[in-house]
Amino acid sequence: MVAGATGLVGREVLAALLTDKRYTAVHCVGRRSLPVKHPKLVSHVVDLSTLTTLPGIDHIDDVYIALGTTIKVAGSQQAFRAVDFDAVLAVARAAKAAGATRLGVISAMGASANSALFYNRVKGEMEDAVTQLGYEALVIARPSMLAGDRAALHQAPRPGEKMGLFAMMTLFKPLIPANYQAITAKQVAHALLKSVADLEGGKRILLSGEMQSVA
């Protein structure tokens, strides 16, 4: 199952899963149906804010959560938290109730429940909360600045992001530590899927530098 398949990383996660022969069905949950059509894709329109069960889904093995927004887009810190904490936790709980044993979730570089920064603190609290759910295998990906085609997703350009990404991925890349280099959404998605498949059990924090070499 995938939540957040309309986002930058979630779109790449979905594309990889649909071509992965290990999966016979891929269920997507979200506020609207997906424009993507595929024989093994089933799209479910749900209210993530009140999600407790997964109607129409009998069993899940693996779940990938790529939900996320910004405070500017959400409109307030409360609205941001409703997506990046509440919705993520609701999906993870519902998936586990449906039998899921392996979870891959997108977080952010610098995530810490003790952070003085609101964004990083919410991400850290989310990580702590999903850890407490008791999944057999849990992979948390912490990418740095994401590169990808936001225009194709009808997302508004972020001020300075295009110039910053160009500098980080070309001019200054040799000078920037791996964990701080910009990374493509496709790299993050493929690294997350590979890590979930390879992890035999327990929890793994997947840092941005580790994801850089994944095609």
Secondary structure, DSSP 8 states (H G I E B T S, - for coil): -EE-TTSHHHHHHHHHHHT-TT-S-EEEEESS--S---TTEEEEE--GGG--S-TT----SEEEE-----HHHHSSHHHHHIIIIIIHHHHHHHHHHTT--EEEEE--TT--TT-SSHHHHHHHHHHHHHHTT--SEEEEEE--SEES-SGGGT----TTHHHHHHIIIIISGGGS-GGGS-EEHHHHHHHHHHHHHH--SEEEEEEHHHHTT--
